Amino acid sequence: SLLNHDELRVLIAHELAHAWQGRNLPATDIELAGWYDTPEGRDWLSLGLRFEDMWQPTTVPNALEDAANTVAWYYYDAGRLDAVRLTWAQRWLP
């Protein structure tokens, strides 16, 4: 099915979040695995979040995607974020 306007905006923001996650990683790290070793990635992991706390488990398979969703929603509609994700976003995002 086609995405509506809002879904498309969030999807684009999500993909831009991956660019943010990879901004200081080597170009060869196409899976962005090195993000977990960045200060913001380590901080994200330290939160101990479970995907089902916020998103459908089948749509967010790992912490990298969960963080990208958080970034997307922070810029699109931060009111959808729980307090933990919102605080992390405020700490790390411009």
Gaussian input, Z-matrix of N, CA and C with variables (Angstrom, degrees):
# hf/3-21g

backbone

0 1
 N
 C     1     B1
 C     2     B2     1     A1
 N     3     B3     2     A2     1     D1
 C     4     B4     3     A3     2     D2
 C     5     B5     4     A4     3     D3
 N     6     B6     5     A5     4     D4
 C     7     B7     6     A6     5     D5
 C     8     B8     7     A7     6     D6
 N     9     B9     8     A8     7     D7
 C    10    B10     9     A9     8     D8
 C    11    B11    10    A10     9     D9
 N    12    B12    11    A11    10    D10
 C    13    B13    12    A12    11    D11
 C    14    B14    13    A13    12    D12
 N    15    B15    14    A14    13    D13
 C    16    B16    15    A15    14    D14
 C    17    B17    16    A16    15    D15
 N    18    B18    17    A17    16    D16
 C    19    B19    18    A18    17    D17
 C    20    B20    19    A19    18    D18
 N    21    B21    20    A20    19    D19
 C    22    B22    21    A21    20    D20
 C    23    B23    22    A22    21    D21
 N    24    B24    23    A23    22    D22
 C    25    B25    24    A24    23    D23
 C    26    B26    25    A25    24    D24
 N    27    B27    26    A26    25    D25
 C    28    B28    27    A27    26    D26
 C    29    B29    28    A28    27    D27
 N    30    B30    29    A29    28    D28
 C    31    B31    30    A30    29    D29
 C    32    B32    31    A31    30    D30
 N    33    B33    32    A32    31    D31
 C    34    B34    33    A33    32    D32
 C    35    B35    34    A34    33    D33
 N    36    B36    35    A35    34    D34
 C    37    B37    36    A36    35    D35
 C    38    B38    37    A37    36    D36
 N    39    B39    38    A38    37    D37
 C    40    B40    39    A39    38    D38
 C    41    B41    40    A40    39    D39
 N    42    B42    41    A41    40    D40
 C    43    B43    42    A42    41    D41
 C    44    B44    43    A43    42    D42
 N    45    B45    44    A44    43    D43
 C    46    B46    45    A45    44    D44
 C    47    B47    46    A46    45    D45
 N    48    B48    47    A47    46    D46
 C    49    B49    48    A48    47    D47
 C    50    B50    49    A49    48    D48
 N    51    B51    50    A50    49    D49
 C    52    B52    51    A51    50    D50
 C    53    B53    52    A52    51    D51
 N    54    B54    53    A53    52    D52
 C    55    B55    54    A54    53    D53
 C    56    B56    55    A55    54    D54
 N    57    B57    56    A56    55    D55
 C    58    B58    57    A57    56    D56
 C    59    B59    58    A58    57    D57
 N    60    B60    59    A59    58    D58
 C    61    B61    60    A60    59    D59
 C    62    B62    61    A61    60    D60
 N    63    B63    62    A62    61    D61
 C    64    B64    63    A63    62    D62
 C    65    B65    64    A64    63    D63
 N    66    B66    65    A65    64    D64
 C    67    B67    66    A66    65    D65
 C    68    B68    67    A67    66    D66
 N    69    B69    68    A68    67    D67
 C    70    B70    69    A69    68    D68
 C    71    B71    70    A70    69    D69
 N    72    B72    71    A71    70    D70
 C    73    B73    72    A72    71    D71
 C    74    B74    73    A73    72    D72
 N    75    B75    74    A74    73    D73
 C    76    B76    75    A75    74    D74
 C    77    B77    76    A76    75    D75
 N    78    B78    77    A77    76    D76
 C    79    B79    78    A78    77    D77
 C    80    B80    79    A79    78    D78
 N    81    B81    80    A80    79    D79
 C    82    B82    81    A81    80    D80
 C    83    B83    82    A82    81    D81
 N    84    B84    83    A83    82    D82
 C    85    B85    84    A84    83    D83
 C    86    B86    85    A85    84    D84
 N    87    B87    86    A86    85    D85
 C    88    B88    87    A87    86    D86
 C    89    B89    88    A88    87    D87
 N    90    B90    89    A89    88    D88
 C    91    B91    90    A90    89    D89
 C    92    B92    91    A91    90    D90
 N    93    B93    92    A92    91    D91
 C    94    B94    93    A93    92    D92
 C    95    B95    94    A94    93    D93
 N    96    B96    95    A95    94    D94
 C    97    B97    96    A96    95    D95
 C    98    B98    97    A97    96    D96
 N    99    B99    98    A98    97    D97
 C   100   B100    99    A99    98    D98
 C   101   B101   100   A100    99    D99
 N   102   B102   101   A101   100   D100
 C   103   B103   102   A102   101   D101
 C   104   B104   103   A103   102   D102
 N   105   B105   104   A104   103   D103
 C   106   B106   105   A105   104   D104
 C   107   B107   106   A106   105   D105
 N   108   B108   107   A107   106   D106
 C   109   B109   108   A108   107   D107
 C   110   B110   109   A109   108   D108
 N   111   B111   110   A110   109   D109
 C   112   B112   111   A111   110   D110
 C   113   B113   112   A112   111   D111
 N   114   B114   113   A113   112   D112
 C   115   B115   114   A114   113   D113
 C   116   B116   115   A115   114   D114
 N   117   B117   116   A116   115   D115
 C   118   B118   117   A117   116   D116
 C   119   B119   118   A118   117   D117
 N   120   B120   119   A119   118   D118
 C   121   B121   120   A120   119   D119
 C   122   B122   121   A121   120   D120
 N   123   B123   122   A122   121   D121
 C   124   B124   123   A123   122   D122
 C   125   B125   124   A124   123   D123
 N   126   B126   125   A125   124   D124
 C   127   B127   126   A126   125   D125
 C   128   B128   127   A127   126   D126
 N   129   B129   128   A128   127   D127
 C   130   B130   129   A129   128   D128
 C   131   B131   130   A130   129   D129
 N   132   B132   131   A131   130   D130
 C   133   B133   132   A132   131   D131
 C   134   B134   133   A133   132   D132
 N   135   B135   134   A134   133   D133
 C   136   B136   135   A135   134   D134
 C   137   B137   136   A136   135   D135
 N   138   B138   137   A137   136   D136
 C   139   B139   138   A138   137   D137
 C   140   B140   139   A139   138   D138
 N   141   B141   140   A140   139   D139
 C   142   B142   141   A141   140   D140
 C   143   B143   142   A142   141   D141
 N   144   B144   143   A143   142   D142
 C   145   B145   144   A144   143   D143
 C   146   B146   145   A145   144   D144
 N   147   B147   146   A146   145   D145
 C   148   B148   147   A147   146   D146
 C   149   B149   148   A148   147   D147
 N   150   B150   149   A149   148   D148
 C   151   B151   150   A150   149   D149
 C   152   B152   151   A151   150   D150
 N   153   B153   152   A152   151   D151
 C   154   B154   153   A153   152   D152
 C   155   B155   154   A154   153   D153
 N   156   B156   155   A155   154   D154
 C   157   B157   156   A156   155   D155
 C   158   B158   157   A157   156   D156
 N   159   B159   158   A158   157   D157
 C   160   B160   159   A159   158   D158
 C   161   B161   160   A160   159   D159
 N   162   B162   161   A161   160   D160
 C   163   B163   162   A162   161   D161
 C   164   B164   163   A163   162   D162
 N   165   B165   164   A164   163   D163
 C   166   B166   165   A165   164   D164
 C   167   B167   166   A166   165   D165
 N   168   B168   167   A167   166   D166
 C   169   B169   168   A168   167   D167
 C   170   B170   169   A169   168   D168
 N   171   B171   170   A170   169   D169
 C   172   B172   171   A171   170   D170
 C   173   B173   172   A172   171   D171
 N   174   B174   173   A173   172   D172
 C   175   B175   174   A174   173   D173
 C   176   B176   175   A175   174   D174
 N   177   B177   176   A176   175   D175
 C   178   B178   177   A177   176   D176
 C   179   B179   178   A178   177   D177
 N   180   B180   179   A179   178   D178
 C   181   B181   180   A180   179   D179
 C   182   B182   181   A181   180   D180
 N   183   B183   182   A182   181   D181
 C   184   B184   183   A183   182   D182
 C   185   B185   184   A184   183   D183
 N   186   B186   185   A185   184   D184
 C   187   B187   186   A186   185   D185
 C   188   B188   187   A187   186   D186
 N   189   B189   188   A188   187   D187
 C   190   B190   189   A189   188   D188
 C   191   B191   190   A190   189   D189
 N   192   B192   191   A191   190   D190
 C   193   B193   192   A192   191   D191
 C   194   B194   193   A193   192   D192
 N   195   B195   194   A194   193   D193
 C   196   B196   195   A195   194   D194
 C   197   B197   196   A196   195   D195
 N   198   B198   197   A197   196   D196
 C   199   B199   198   A198   197   D197
 C   200   B200   199   A199   198   D198
 N   201   B201   200   A200   199   D199
 C   202   B202   201   A201   200   D200
 C   203   B203   202   A202   201   D201
 N   204   B204   203   A203   202   D202
 C   205   B205   204   A204   203   D203
 C   206   B206   205   A205   204   D204
 N   207   B207   206   A206   205   D205
 C   208   B208   207   A207   206   D206
 C   209   B209   208   A208   207   D207
 N   210   B210   209   A209   208   D208
 C   211   B211   210   A210   209   D209
 C   212   B212   211   A211   210   D210
 N   213   B213   212   A212   211   D211
 C   214   B214   213   A213   212   D212
 C   215   B215   214   A214   213   D213
 N   216   B216   215   A215   214   D214
 C   217   B217   216   A216   215   D215
 C   218   B218   217   A217   216   D216
 N   219   B219   218   A218   217   D217
 C   220   B220   219   A219   218   D218
 C   221   B221   220   A220   219   D219
 N   222   B222   221   A221   220   D220
 C   223   B223   222   A222   221   D221
 C   224   B224   223   A223   222   D222
 N   225   B225   224   A224   223   D223
 C   226   B226   225   A225   224   D224
 C   227   B227   226   A226   225   D225
 N   228   B228   227   A227   226   D226
 C   229   B229   228   A228   227   D227
 C   230   B230   229   A229   228   D228
 N   231   B231   230   A230   229   D229
 C   232   B232   231   A231   230   D230
 C   233   B233   232   A232   231   D231
 N   234   B234   233   A233   232   D232
 C   235   B235   234   A234   233   D233
 C   236   B236   235   A235   234   D234
 N   237   B237   236   A236   235   D235
 C   238   B238   237   A237   236   D236
 C   239   B239   238   A238   237   D237
 N   240   B240   239   A239   238   D238
 C   241   B241   240   A240   239   D239
 C   242   B242   241   A241   240   D240
 N   243   B243   242   A242   241   D241
 C   244   B244   243   A243   242   D242
 C   245   B245   244   A244   243   D243
 N   246   B246   245   A245   244   D244
 C   247   B247   246   A246   245   D245
 C   248   B248   247   A247   246   D246
 N   249   B249   248   A248   247   D247
 C   250   B250   249   A249   248   D248
 C   251   B251   250   A250   249   D249
 N   252   B252   251   A251   250   D250
 C   253   B253   252   A252   251   D251
 C   254   B254   253   A253   252   D252
 N   255   B255   254   A254   253   D253
 C   256   B256   255   A255   254   D254
 C   257   B257   256   A256   255   D255
 N   258   B258   257   A257   256   D256
 C   259   B259   258   A258   257   D257
 C   260   B260   259   A259   258   D258
 N   261   B261   260   A260   259   D259
 C   262   B262   261   A261   260   D260
 C   263   B263   262   A262   261   D261
 N   264   B264   263   A263   262   D262
 C   265   B265   264   A264   263   D263
 C   266   B266   265   A265   264   D264
 N   267   B267   266   A266   265   D265
 C   268   B268   267   A267   266   D266
 C   269   B269   268   A268   267   D267
 N   270   B270   269   A269   268   D268
 C   271   B271   270   A270   269   D269
 C   272   B272   271   A271   270   D270
 N   273   B273   272   A272   271   D271
 C   274   B274   273   A273   272   D272
 C   275   B275   274   A274   273   D273
 N   276   B276   275   A275   274   D274
 C   277   B277   276   A276   275   D275
 C   278   B278   277   A277   276   D276
 N   279   B279   278   A278   277   D277
 C   280   B280   279   A279   278   D278
 C   281   B281   280   A280   279   D279

   B1=1.4420
   B2=1.5307
   B3=1.2836
   B4=1.4557
   B5=1.5207
   B6=1.3159
   B7=1.4558
   B8=1.5229
   B9=1.3210
   B10=1.4540
   B11=1.5324
   B12=1.3072
   B13=1.4630
   B14=1.5334
   B15=1.3261
   B16=1.4624
   B17=1.5191
   B18=1.3246
   B19=1.4663
   B20=1.5250
   B21=1.3071
   B22=1.4588
   B23=1.5237
   B24=1.3092
   B25=1.4658
   B26=1.5290
   B27=1.3200
   B28=1.4625
   B29=1.5324
   B30=1.3156
   B31=1.4589
   B32=1.5309
   B33=1.3046
   B34=1.4726
   B35=1.5245
   B36=1.3200
   B37=1.4658
   B38=1.5254
   B39=1.3224
   B40=1.4709
   B41=1.5322
   B42=1.3165
   B43=1.4690
   B44=1.5316
   B45=1.3219
   B46=1.4661
   B47=1.5288
   B48=1.3197
   B49=1.4608
   B50=1.5237
   B51=1.3364
   B52=1.4679
   B53=1.5305
   B54=1.3154
   B55=1.4709
   B56=1.5244
   B57=1.3126
   B58=1.4720
   B59=1.5251
   B60=1.3341
   B61=1.4636
   B62=1.5315
   B63=1.3200
   B64=1.4555
   B65=1.5121
   B66=1.3107
   B67=1.4655
   B68=1.5201
   B69=1.3236
   B70=1.4642
   B71=1.5266
   B72=1.3185
   B73=1.4644
   B74=1.5214
   B75=1.3371
   B76=1.4595
   B77=1.5279
   B78=1.3059
   B79=1.4713
   B80=1.5227
   B81=1.3129
   B82=1.4661
   B83=1.5284
   B84=1.3247
   B85=1.4706
   B86=1.5257
   B87=1.3222
   B88=1.4646
   B89=1.5351
   B90=1.3184
   B91=1.4666
   B92=1.5310
   B93=1.3283
   B94=1.4696
   B95=1.5218
   B96=1.3351
   B97=1.4638
   B98=1.5237
   B99=1.3214
   B100=1.4564
   B101=1.5201
   B102=1.3286
   B103=1.4558
   B104=1.5196
   B105=1.3341
   B106=1.4639
   B107=1.5267
   B108=1.3351
   B109=1.4617
   B110=1.5268
   B111=1.3221
   B112=1.4649
   B113=1.5304
   B114=1.3292
   B115=1.4749
   B116=1.5270
   B117=1.3427
   B118=1.4640
   B119=1.5240
   B120=1.3251
   B121=1.4603
   B122=1.5220
   B123=1.3314
   B124=1.4719
   B125=1.5339
   B126=1.3349
   B127=1.4607
   B128=1.5283
   B129=1.3357
   B130=1.4705
   B131=1.5258
   B132=1.3430
   B133=1.4575
   B134=1.5258
   B135=1.3285
   B136=1.4666
   B137=1.5322
   B138=1.3261
   B139=1.4637
   B140=1.5179
   B141=1.3338
   B142=1.4583
   B143=1.5146
   B144=1.3276
   B145=1.4614
   B146=1.5193
   B147=1.3045
   B148=1.4587
   B149=1.5105
   B150=1.2997
   B151=1.4622
   B152=1.5228
   B153=1.3295
   B154=1.4541
   B155=1.5307
   B156=1.3255
   B157=1.4603
   B158=1.5267
   B159=1.3329
   B160=1.4572
   B161=1.5278
   B162=1.3117
   B163=1.4639
   B164=1.5282
   B165=1.2983
   B166=1.4578
   B167=1.5263
   B168=1.3254
   B169=1.4701
   B170=1.5260
   B171=1.3006
   B172=1.4545
   B173=1.5262
   B174=1.3352
   B175=1.4542
   B176=1.5229
   B177=1.3191
   B178=1.4587
   B179=1.5246
   B180=1.3346
   B181=1.4574
   B182=1.5237
   B183=1.3288
   B184=1.4600
   B185=1.5235
   B186=1.3200
   B187=1.4626
   B188=1.5276
   B189=1.3115
   B190=1.4683
   B191=1.5243
   B192=1.3263
   B193=1.4616
   B194=1.5285
   B195=1.3181
   B196=1.4520
   B197=1.5329
   B198=1.3322
   B199=1.4638
   B200=1.5323
   B201=1.3246
   B202=1.4679
   B203=1.5243
   B204=1.3237
   B205=1.4640
   B206=1.5236
   B207=1.3174
   B208=1.4641
   B209=1.5209
   B210=1.3277
   B211=1.4683
   B212=1.5289
   B213=1.3141
   B214=1.4652
   B215=1.5243
   B216=1.3202
   B217=1.4556
   B218=1.5231
   B219=1.3082
   B220=1.4657
   B221=1.5288
   B222=1.3199
   B223=1.4607
   B224=1.5307
   B225=1.3214
   B226=1.4634
   B227=1.5297
   B228=1.3304
   B229=1.4674
   B230=1.5252
   B231=1.3250
   B232=1.4650
   B233=1.5222
   B234=1.3109
   B235=1.4546
   B236=1.5167
   B237=1.3145
   B238=1.4772
   B239=1.5124
   B240=1.3323
   B241=1.4602
   B242=1.5218
   B243=1.3298
   B244=1.4551
   B245=1.5322
   B246=1.3194
   B247=1.4675
   B248=1.5240
   B249=1.3203
   B250=1.4640
   B251=1.5284
   B252=1.3255
   B253=1.4634
   B254=1.5335
   B255=1.3157
   B256=1.4561
   B257=1.5274
   B258=1.3042
   B259=1.4679
   B260=1.5109
   B261=1.3462
   B262=1.4655
   B263=1.5311
   B264=1.3229
   B265=1.4674
   B266=1.5248
   B267=1.2939
   B268=1.4614
   B269=1.5210
   B270=1.3269
   B271=1.4567
   B272=1.5320
   B273=1.3395
   B274=1.4632
   B275=1.5202
   B276=1.2933
   B277=1.4637
   B278=1.5267
   B279=1.3412
   B280=1.4700
   B281=1.5265
   A1=110.01
   A2=116.20
   A3=121.74
   A4=110.18
   A5=115.74
   A6=120.59
   A7=109.76
   A8=115.82
   A9=117.53
   A10=108.53
   A11=116.48
   A12=122.09
   A13=111.90
   A14=117.60
   A15=120.87
   A16=111.75
   A17=117.31
   A18=121.01
   A19=110.70
   A20=116.57
   A21=120.87
   A22=110.89
   A23=117.26
   A24=120.96
   A25=111.26
   A26=116.67
   A27=120.43
   A28=110.01
   A29=117.39
   A30=121.03
   A31=111.02
   A32=117.30
   A33=121.05
   A34=109.83
   A35=117.27
   A36=120.50
   A37=110.98
   A38=116.83
   A39=121.58
   A40=110.10
   A41=116.89
   A42=120.15
   A43=110.94
   A44=117.48
   A45=120.08
   A46=110.72
   A47=117.40
   A48=120.89
   A49=110.70
   A50=117.13
   A51=119.06
   A52=110.73
   A53=117.28
   A54=119.73
   A55=109.64
   A56=116.98
   A57=121.07
   A58=110.47
   A59=117.05
   A60=120.66
   A61=111.33
   A62=117.44
   A63=121.14
   A64=115.13
   A65=117.46
   A66=120.54
   A67=114.27
   A68=119.54
   A69=121.53
   A70=112.93
   A71=116.11
   A72=120.23
   A73=110.07
   A74=117.30
   A75=118.82
   A76=111.14
   A77=116.21
   A78=121.25
   A79=111.60
   A80=117.69
   A81=121.28
   A82=112.78
   A83=117.96
   A84=121.97
   A85=109.38
   A86=116.29
   A87=120.40
   A88=112.33
   A89=118.07
   A90=121.27
   A91=111.61
   A92=117.02
   A93=123.93
   A94=113.07
   A95=117.13
   A96=121.19
   A97=111.80
   A98=117.57
   A99=121.13
   A100=113.56
   A101=117.36
   A102=120.04
   A103=111.39
   A104=116.61
   A105=120.22
   A106=111.96
   A107=117.44
   A108=121.86
   A109=113.00
   A110=117.84
   A111=120.92
   A112=108.59
   A113=117.73
   A114=118.41
   A115=112.95
   A116=117.06
   A117=118.46
   A118=112.07
   A119=117.38
   A120=120.78
   A121=111.77
   A122=116.74
   A123=120.03
   A124=110.21
   A125=115.80
   A126=119.55
   A127=110.03
   A128=116.79
   A129=120.36
   A130=110.32
   A131=116.79
   A132=119.78
   A133=111.59
   A134=116.64
   A135=120.05
   A136=112.29
   A137=117.12
   A138=120.40
   A139=112.43
   A140=116.38
   A141=120.71
   A142=114.04
   A143=116.40
   A144=120.56
   A145=111.86
   A146=115.12
   A147=121.23
   A148=106.74
   A149=116.84
   A150=120.98
   A151=112.24
   A152=116.60
   A153=118.96
   A154=112.26
   A155=117.75
   A156=119.88
   A157=111.43
   A158=117.88
   A159=120.24
   A160=112.42
   A161=117.10
   A162=121.79
   A163=109.64
   A164=115.78
   A165=120.00
   A166=108.03
   A167=118.67
   A168=120.26
   A169=113.59
   A170=118.16
   A171=119.94
   A172=112.53
   A173=117.72
   A174=119.71
   A175=112.72
   A176=118.36
   A177=122.20
   A178=108.25
   A179=116.69
   A180=119.80
   A181=115.77
   A182=118.33
   A183=118.78
   A184=111.10
   A185=115.64
   A186=121.57
   A187=112.11
   A188=117.57
   A189=120.82
   A190=110.63
   A191=116.61
   A192=121.13
   A193=111.20
   A194=116.59
   A195=120.78
   A196=109.87
   A197=116.45
   A198=120.12
   A199=110.86
   A200=117.49
   A201=120.34
   A202=110.80
   A203=117.55
   A204=120.26
   A205=110.61
   A206=115.98
   A207=120.09
   A208=110.93
   A209=116.89
   A210=120.81
   A211=110.00
   A212=116.34
   A213=120.23
   A214=110.92
   A215=116.80
   A216=119.42
   A217=112.48
   A218=117.95
   A219=120.69
   A220=110.39
   A221=115.70
   A222=119.37
   A223=113.61
   A224=116.57
   A225=119.11
   A226=112.57
   A227=116.56
   A228=120.78
   A229=108.29
   A230=116.35
   A231=122.13
   A232=112.38
   A233=117.52
   A234=121.09
   A235=113.60
   A236=117.13
   A237=121.05
   A238=112.68
   A239=117.31
   A240=120.56
   A241=111.44
   A242=115.75
   A243=119.28
   A244=108.33
   A245=117.00
   A246=121.83
   A247=112.80
   A248=117.77
   A249=121.05
   A250=110.35
   A251=117.04
   A252=120.59
   A253=111.09
   A254=116.76
   A255=120.14
   A256=111.14
   A257=117.64
   A258=121.26
   A259=110.91
   A260=117.57
   A261=120.83
   A262=109.65
   A263=116.76
   A264=120.76
   A265=110.79
   A266=117.50
   A267=120.68
   A268=111.43
   A269=116.79
   A270=121.40
   A271=112.24
   A272=117.09
   A273=120.08
   A274=115.98
   A275=118.77
   A276=119.78
   A277=111.58
   A278=115.37
   A279=117.82
   A280=111.21
   D1=157.76
   D2=179.58
   D3=-79.08
   D4=147.58
   D5=176.66
   D6=-81.43
   D7=143.58
   D8=173.64
   D9=-80.33
   D10=174.67
   D11=-174.62
   D12=-57.28
   D13=-45.40
   D14=-178.97
   D15=-65.83
   D16=-43.65
   D17=179.29
   D18=-61.59
   D19=-40.01
   D20=179.43
   D21=-64.40
   D22=-42.27
   D23=179.43
   D24=-62.59
   D25=-41.84
   D26=179.34
   D27=-68.47
   D28=-39.71
   D29=177.80
   D30=-60.96
   D31=-44.52
   D32=178.32
   D33=-64.18
   D34=-43.36
   D35=178.10
   D36=-61.78
   D37=-37.54
   D38=177.77
   D39=-62.00
   D40=-46.08
   D41=-179.76
   D42=-67.39
   D43=-36.18
   D44=174.56
   D45=-64.90
   D46=-33.02
   D47=176.01
   D48=-62.14
   D49=-37.55
   D50=176.02
   D51=-63.71
   D52=-36.74
   D53=176.07
   D54=-62.72
   D55=-40.89
   D56=176.58
   D57=-62.88
   D58=-43.11
   D59=179.62
   D60=-62.18
   D61=-33.86
   D62=-176.24
   D63=-95.93
   D64=4.50
   D65=-171.61
   D66=-59.39
   D67=-29.77
   D68=-179.03
   D69=-112.39
   D70=12.32
   D71=-178.76
   D72=-94.97
   D73=155.89
   D74=176.04
   D75=-61.96
   D76=148.63
   D77=-179.59
   D78=-59.94
   D79=-22.60
   D80=179.91
   D81=-76.98
   D82=-12.90
   D83=-179.26
   D84=-86.74
   D85=67.79
   D86=-174.58
   D87=-71.64
   D88=-19.14
   D89=177.11
   D90=-88.64
   D91=-3.92
   D92=-179.76
   D93=60.34
   D94=26.10
   D95=-179.59
   D96=-61.61
   D97=-29.16
   D98=179.43
   D99=-67.09
   D100=-15.60
   D101=179.91
   D102=-59.79
   D103=-32.49
   D104=-179.53
   D105=-64.17
   D106=-19.22
   D107=179.49
   D108=-96.84
   D109=1.60
   D110=176.74
   D111=-83.80
   D112=161.02
   D113=178.42
   D114=-55.53
   D115=-43.94
   D116=-179.59
   D117=-70.23
   D118=-34.23
   D119=177.54
   D120=-67.83
   D121=-43.18
   D122=177.07
   D123=-63.27
   D124=-40.60
   D125=178.85
   D126=-62.92
   D127=-43.01
   D128=178.47
   D129=-57.91
   D130=-48.13
   D131=-178.43
   D132=-63.53
   D133=-33.23
   D134=-178.72
   D135=-66.98
   D136=-18.15
   D137=179.73
   D138=-69.44
   D139=-22.02
   D140=178.95
   D141=64.53
   D142=32.15
   D143=-178.56
   D144=-70.25
   D145=146.08
   D146=170.79
   D147=-108.18
   D148=138.67
   D149=-173.92
   D150=-59.56
   D151=-37.15
   D152=-176.18
   D153=-71.05
   D154=-8.08
   D155=175.58
   D156=-65.14
   D157=-28.13
   D158=-174.02
   D159=-129.72
   D160=-41.24
   D161=-172.16
   D162=-116.79
   D163=165.56
   D164=172.83
   D165=-66.49
   D166=129.23
   D167=-176.45
   D168=-56.11
   D169=-32.46
   D170=-177.07
   D171=-75.81
   D172=-16.69
   D173=-178.34
   D174=-97.71
   D175=-11.51
   D176=-179.65
   D177=-128.82
   D178=89.71
   D179=-171.62
   D180=-78.08
   D181=-14.46
   D182=-177.49
   D183=-159.07
   D184=172.50
   D185=-175.93
   D186=-63.31
   D187=-34.33
   D188=179.10
   D189=-61.09
   D190=-45.36
   D191=179.14
   D192=-69.61
   D193=-38.73
   D194=178.17
   D195=-60.27
   D196=-45.50
   D197=178.66
   D198=-64.09
   D199=-40.08
   D200=178.23
   D201=-63.39
   D202=-39.76
   D203=175.17
   D204=-62.21
   D205=-41.70
   D206=179.56
   D207=-61.52
   D208=-44.63
   D209=178.10
   D210=-60.67
   D211=-46.24
   D212=-179.04
   D213=-58.78
   D214=-49.15
   D215=-178.32
   D216=-70.73
   D217=-28.77
   D218=176.48
   D219=-58.37
   D220=-43.11
   D221=-178.82
   D222=-84.02
   D223=-22.96
   D224=-177.54
   D225=-94.20
   D226=-46.90
   D227=-178.62
   D228=-159.20
   D229=79.57
   D230=-174.70
   D231=-59.68
   D232=-20.94
   D233=178.66
   D234=-63.38
   D235=-16.20
   D236=178.21
   D237=-81.54
   D238=-12.87
   D239=-176.18
   D240=-84.44
   D241=145.83
   D242=172.47
   D243=-74.74
   D244=169.12
   D245=-173.70
   D246=-61.51
   D247=-36.68
   D248=-178.17
   D249=-67.37
   D250=-48.41
   D251=179.82
   D252=-65.81
   D253=-39.52
   D254=179.04
   D255=-62.91
   D256=-44.25
   D257=179.00
   D258=-62.69
   D259=-41.86
   D260=178.06
   D261=-61.55
   D262=-45.77
   D263=-178.89
   D264=-62.05
   D265=-42.51
   D266=179.45
   D267=-64.61
   D268=-32.35
   D269=-179.69
   D270=-73.06
   D271=-34.96
   D272=-169.95
   D273=-110.41
   D274=-19.71
   D275=-172.69
   D276=-100.37
   D277=146.30
   D278=179.14
   D279=-71.05

